[in-house]
Structures are given as structure tokens and as C-alpha cells.
């Protein structure tokens, strides 16, 4: 039995200013705006520039989530960062975020599970809160795949963008109440090589040199990833909804990893999800990996599409090959006192 329930307290996001439009890529590879849009749904993607780090995005998203929750960094006692594109192997990103937001009493760790990492991290934080170890947790999904992409590979350079998104979750004030109704996961390591990002490091010079050094850039077998997503994701989402004690008719919105428009359409058709129930904002950001779910949810909140009291299914899928799903009630209150911010989509059209 859980000792405490969990409340969603805040959400925050961060995206780089620099935009790479589809037409910009025509100078790098043989492609066109029509080719990219018809196959992926992407029109643009945000990418870091200069010395900007993935932890810079993570810190900004965390500060925005704290403002949304009406909290300070010192209130946080657990930080989990889900990222597959760290600035360093160590120190861990959670420590950089801790210092950046002044959460000096917090402990934390990083998690590397690709596009499903945000929900893996969220579920882990839920368990720390439920068992009483933590009171207020900060969960961040942040990735900068632009620095791990071969920009002369047409199969991958059209896909990825950078960004960060954060949730704050806390002990529920009401005993026996919780906003996170169910979580579930699956992993198929036998197909893990279908998406990979090799780490290229030489051996010690006193040993035999490595013979098969793979290129340190993203590789993806799009056909196999499509089959995995369309085959496994709907099944796991249905099982998680059932685990939450709900029926599909009681779900208001599905906030899925924004991998590819064709994948999302195929999954919606398989699950008989109405178009208006599927949250889609990938046109402006590309595939932002662990950041894509909070980015999509934030836009839907700011546009008024998702409202307080809605029941949501959040689902990440990809590298591993893995799937992670959460069913939650969105009862989060925006404590920001300034003017209501525009959606990120509006902002993306304003920056040239």
C-alpha cells in the first residue's frame, strides 16, 4: 500500500531560439519541404546554438515549472533528469540543475531511456513520494539531439529537434487521493539496435586497438520502429487505462511522444481515438525525444485544449525499444500571476 498519494503541481518548458526550417535542410541533403512534411509532419525544429547546453534548457524548464507551481527551488528534495544527450557523463545533469535552481537540499540522479525516459522518470519519482522518501520532486526530460545527428543523413537529419520539459509532483494534500492513476512499461531489447547512438571511444593505447568503431551519430531503422510503435504502443496504452480502472471512453486526451505524424495517425486509427483527442504539436519542434510529452501538454494547456479535471494518457516510445505509459488526472493549478503566456507554437512563428 502506498503511504502517500501524488499531486501534479507544475509544468514548465524550454526551447532554443534557433529554428531550422525544412527548406534550410535542402542545402545539406537532397530533400524538400513537401517530402519532409508528407513523411513526418515536421515543418521546423528548434536547435541549440553556440555554447548552449542541454542543462541550460533543463534549468529553464525547471524554473518555469516552479513558477507554475508557486514554489521555490529550495522546496525540491528530489531531481530526476531524463536525457540521452548529456553534456557530461559526469557530473550528472541533476547536480547541474540542482545548483541552477537553488535546490541545495535535493538528491537526484539521471535516467537514459530515450523517448520513453520522461515517463520512466515520472514513475520513479512517484514511487519516492508514495513511500515517503521525497515530498516534492522535479522531473525533467531534456534532449539536444542536434549535436548527435549526422546532418548529411537524410533519414535522420529531418527528424530531430531540441528542447526540455519539466513536471513538479508532490505529496497529495488529501489522504487516499492521487493524480497519477496508473503506469506501465515494456522493453524489447532484442530490437534495441533499430535505434542507436554509439559512443565512440578508443581503447587504452597499451591494448589492442578497436577494429569496429561505429560512427557516433544517430542510426534509425524507420520501418522497424514504425512497426514496433504501431504494434506495441496501442496495446500498452489500453492495458494501462484498464489498470487505472477506467475505460477508453473516460479518457479525454492522449499526449503521446511526438515521433512522427504517420505513426501517431496509425496508432489513433488502431485505438479508435478521435482526432480531437490526440494532442499534436510536432509540426513546430520535430522529435524532441524525452522533452516531447511536456512540450505537447504545455501547448495544449496554454491553448485551452486541455483543462483542469481532464483525464490524460501520456505515452513515450522509442529507443530501447521501449514504451512507457501513465494515466493521470490533470488537476494542476497555474500559480503564475503575470499575463497568460502564449503557446510555444505562437512563439515559434515570431522568431526568425
C-alpha positions in Angstrom: 0.0 0.0 0.0 1.2 3.5 -0.9 1.9 5.7 2.1 1.1 8.9 0.2 -0.8 10.0 -2.9 0.7 12.1 -5.6 -0.3 15.5 -6.9 0.9 17.2 -10.1 1.9 20.7 -9.1 3.6 22.3 -12.1 4.8 22.1 -15.6 7.5 24.1 -17.4 9.2 24.0 -20.8 12.1 25.4 -22.7 13.1 25.5 -26.4 16.1 27.1 -28.1 15.6 30.2 -30.2 17.3 29.0 -33.4 14.8 27.5 -35.9 15.8 25.1 -38.7 13.0 25.1 -41.3 12.6 22.3 -43.8 13.7 24.5 -46.6 17.0 25.1 -44.7 17.8 21.4 -45.0 17.7 21.4 -48.8 21.2 22.9 -48.7 22.5 19.9 -46.8 20.7 16.9 -48.3 18.5 16.1 -51.3 15.1 16.8 -49.9 12.2 19.3 -49.9 9.6 20.8 -47.6 6.9 18.7 -49.3 9.0 15.5 -48.9 9.7 16.0 -45.2 6.2 17.2 -44.3 4.4 14.4 -46.1 6.5 11.7 -44.4 6.9 13.2 -40.9 4.6 16.1 -40.3 7.5 18.3 -39.3 7.8 21.8 -40.7 10.6 23.1 -38.4 12.7 22.1 -35.4 14.5 24.1 -32.7 18.2 23.5 -32.2 20.8 24.8 -29.7 23.4 27.1 -30.9 26.8 28.4 -29.7 27.6 27.2 -26.2 24.0 26.4 -25.1 23.8 23.1 -23.2 21.1 20.6 -22.6 21.3 21.5 -18.9 20.6 25.2 -19.8 17.3 24.1 -21.3 16.7 21.8 -18.3 17.2 24.6 -15.8 15.0 27.0 -17.7 12.2 24.4 -17.9 12.6 23.7 -14.2 12.4 27.4 -13.2 9.2 27.7 -15.4 7.7 24.6 -13.7 8.5 26.1 -10.2 6.8 29.4 -11.2 3.7 27.4 -12.4 3.6 25.6 -9.1 4.2 28.7 -7.0 7.2 27.0 -5.5 10.9 27.8 -4.9 13.9 25.7 -5.7 14.6 25.1 -2.0 11.2 23.3 -1.8 12.5 20.5 -4.1 14.1 17.4 -2.5 14.4 15.1 -5.5 15.5 15.8 -9.1 15.4 13.2 -11.9 16.7 14.2 -15.3 15.8 12.0 -18.3 18.2 12.7 -21.1 20.1 10.6 -23.7 22.2 13.6 -24.8 24.1 14.6 -21.7 26.7 17.4 -21.6 28.9 15.2 -19.5 28.9 11.5 -18.4 29.6 13.0 -15.0 28.8 15.2 -13.2 25.2 14.2 -13.6 22.8 16.7 -15.1 20.7 16.6 -11.9 23.5 18.2 -10.0 23.9 21.0 -12.5 20.1 21.6 -12.3 20.2 21.4 -8.5 22.7 24.3 -8.4 20.9 26.2 -11.2 17.6 26.4 -9.3 18.9 26.5 -5.8 17.6 23.1 -4.7 20.5 22.5 -2.4 18.7 20.0 -0.2 17.7 17.8 -3.1 19.2 14.4 -4.1 18.9 13.1 -7.6 20.0 11.0 -10.5 19.8 10.9 -14.3 18.0 8.4 -16.4 18.8 7.4 -20.0 15.8 5.8 -21.7 15.4 7.8 -24.9 12.0 9.0 -25.9 10.2 7.0 -23.2 12.5 8.4 -20.5 10.2 11.2 -19.2 7.5 8.7 -18.1 10.1 6.3 -16.7 11.5 9.2 -14.6 8.0 10.4 -13.6 7.1 6.9 -12.4 10.3 6.6 -10.4 9.6 10.0 -8.7 6.1 8.8 -7.9 7.4 5.9 -6.0 9.8 8.0 -4.0 6.8 10.2 -3.0 4.5 7.4 -2.3 6.9 5.7 0.1 7.7 8.9 1.9 11.3 9.4 0.9 10.6 12.6 -1.0 7.9 15.3 -0.6 8.4 17.5 -3.8 10.1 16.0 -6.9 11.3 17.7 -10.1 11.2 15.5 -13.2 12.8 16.8 -16.4 13.0 15.4 -19.9 15.7 17.3 -21.9 17.5 16.4 -25.1 19.7 18.1 -27.7 19.9 15.5 -30.5 21.0 18.2 -32.9 24.5 17.6 -31.6 24.3 13.8 -32.2 22.7 14.0 -35.7 24.5 13.4 -38.9 23.2 16.4 -40.8 24.1 14.9 -44.1 22.0 11.8 -43.5 18.6 12.4 -45.0 17.0 9.6 -43.0 17.7 11.3 -39.6 18.5 14.9 -40.1 14.9 15.8 -40.9 13.6 14.3 -37.7 15.1 15.7 -34.5 14.8 18.9 -32.6 16.0 20.1 -29.1 14.0 21.1 -26.0 13.2 20.4 -22.4 10.1 20.0 -20.3 9.6 19.6 -16.6 7.0 18.4 -14.1 6.8 19.0 -10.4 5.0 16.4 -8.4 4.3 16.4 -4.6 2.6 14.6 -1.8 -1.2 14.9 -2.2 -2.7 17.1 0.5 -5.7 14.7 0.7 -5.1 11.2 2.1 -6.1 8.5 -0.3 -6.1 10.8 -3.3 -3.7 10.7 -6.3 -3.4 12.3 -9.7 -1.3 9.5 -11.1 -3.7 6.7 -11.6 -1.5 4.0 -13.3 1.8 3.5 -15.0 3.1 0.6 -17.2 6.1 -0.2 -19.3 7.5 -2.6 -21.8 11.0 -3.3 -23.2 12.1 -5.3 -26.2 15.9 -5.3 -26.0 16.1 -7.8 -28.9 15.1 -4.9 -31.2 17.2 -2.3 -29.4 19.7 -1.9 -32.3 16.9 -0.5 -34.5 17.6 2.9 -32.9 21.1 3.5 -31.6 23.6 6.2 -30.8 27.1 4.6 -30.5 29.6 6.1 -28.1 32.9 6.2 -30.0 35.9 5.8 -27.7 39.3 4.3 -28.3 40.9 1.6 -26.1 43.9 2.2 -23.8 47.0 2.6 -26.1 48.6 -0.3 -24.3 45.9 -2.7 -25.6 44.8 -4.0 -29.0 43.1 -1.1 -31.0 39.3 -1.4 -31.6 38.5 -2.7 -35.1 34.8 -1.9 -35.5 34.3 1.7 -34.4 30.8 2.8 -35.3 30.0 6.4 -36.2 29.0 8.4 -33.2 25.7 9.6 -34.7 22.0 8.6 -34.5 21.0 5.5 -36.6 17.4 4.6 -37.0 15.6 1.8 -38.9 12.4 3.8 -39.6 10.4 0.8 -41.0 11.1 -1.4 -37.9 10.5 1.5 -35.5 7.1 2.2 -37.2 6.1 -1.5 -36.8 7.1 -1.5 -33.2 5.3 1.7 -32.3 2.0 0.8 -34.1 2.1 -2.7 -32.8 3.1 -2.3 -29.1 2.0 1.3 -28.1 -1.7 0.9 -28.5 -1.7 -2.4 -26.6 0.2 -1.0 -23.7 -1.9 2.2 -23.5 -5.1 0.0 -23.5 -3.6 -2.1 -20.7 -2.6 0.9 -18.6 -6.1 2.5 -19.0 -7.6 -0.8 -17.7 -5.0 -0.9 -14.9 -6.3 2.6 -13.8 -9.8 1.2 -13.5 -11.0 3.3 -16.5 -12.5 2.7 -19.9 -11.3 4.3 -23.1 -14.5 6.4 -23.1 -13.3 8.0 -19.9 -10.0 9.3 -21.4 -10.2 12.9 -22.5 -6.8 13.3 -24.3 -3.8 11.3 -25.4 -0.5 13.1 -25.1 2.0 10.9 -27.0 5.6 11.2 -27.8 5.7 13.4 -30.9 7.7 11.0 -33.1 6.2 11.2 -36.5 2.7 12.2 -37.8 2.3 8.9 -39.7 3.0 6.9 -36.6 0.5 8.9 -34.5 -2.2 8.6 -37.1 -1.8 4.9 -37.4 -1.9 4.4 -33.6 -5.0 6.6 -33.4 -6.8 4.6 -36.1 -5.9 1.3 -34.4 -7.2 2.5 -31.0 -10.2 4.3 -32.5 -9.1 7.6 -31.0 -10.9 10.7 -32.3 -8.7 13.2 -34.0 -9.5 15.9 -31.4 -8.4 13.7 -28.6 -4.9 13.3 -29.9 -2.5 16.2 -28.9 -0.2 17.0 -31.8 2.3 19.9 -31.9 5.2 18.2 -33.7 5.0 20.5 -36.8 7.0 23.2 -35.0 9.5 21.2 -33.0 10.3 17.9 -34.7 11.1 14.9 -32.5 12.4 16.3 -29.2 12.8 12.9 -27.5 12.3 13.0 -23.7 11.0 16.6 -23.9 8.2 16.0 -26.4 5.4 15.0 -24.0 5.6 18.0 -21.7 6.1 20.3 -24.7 2.9 18.9 -26.3 1.0 19.0 -23.0 2.1 22.6 -22.3 0.9 23.9 -25.7 -2.4 22.1 -25.2 -2.8 23.7 -21.8 -1.9 27.2 -23.0 -4.3 27.0 -26.0 -7.1 25.9 -23.7 -7.5 22.5 -25.3 -6.7 20.6 -22.1 -8.4 21.9 -19.0 -8.4 21.2 -15.2 -10.1 17.9 -14.4 -9.3 16.2 -17.7 -8.1 12.6 -17.7 -4.9 12.1 -19.8 -2.9 9.2 -21.2 0.8 10.1 -21.5 2.9 7.7 -23.6 6.6 7.7 -24.6 8.1 5.2 -27.0 11.3 4.7 -29.0 14.9 3.7 -28.1 15.3 0.5 -26.3 13.0 -0.4 -27.9 10.7 0.7 -25.1 7.3 2.1 -24.2 6.2 3.9 -21.1 2.7 5.0 -20.3 1.0 6.9 -17.5 -2.7 7.7 -16.9 -3.3 10.8 -14.8 -5.9 13.4 -13.7 -4.8 17.0 -14.6 -5.8 18.9 -11.5 -2.7 21.2 -11.7 -3.3 25.0 -10.9 -1.3 27.7 -12.6 0.1 30.0 -9.9 1.8 32.4 -12.2 0.5 36.0 -11.7 1.8 37.6 -14.9 -0.2 37.7 -18.2 -1.1 34.3 -19.6 1.8 33.2 -21.8 1.4 32.4 -25.5 1.7 28.8 -26.6 5.1 27.8 -27.8 3.7 27.4 -31.3 2.9 31.1 -31.3 6.4 31.9 -30.1 8.0 29.7 -32.8 6.3 31.8 -35.5 7.6 35.0 -34.0 11.3 34.1 -34.1 13.1 34.3 -37.4 
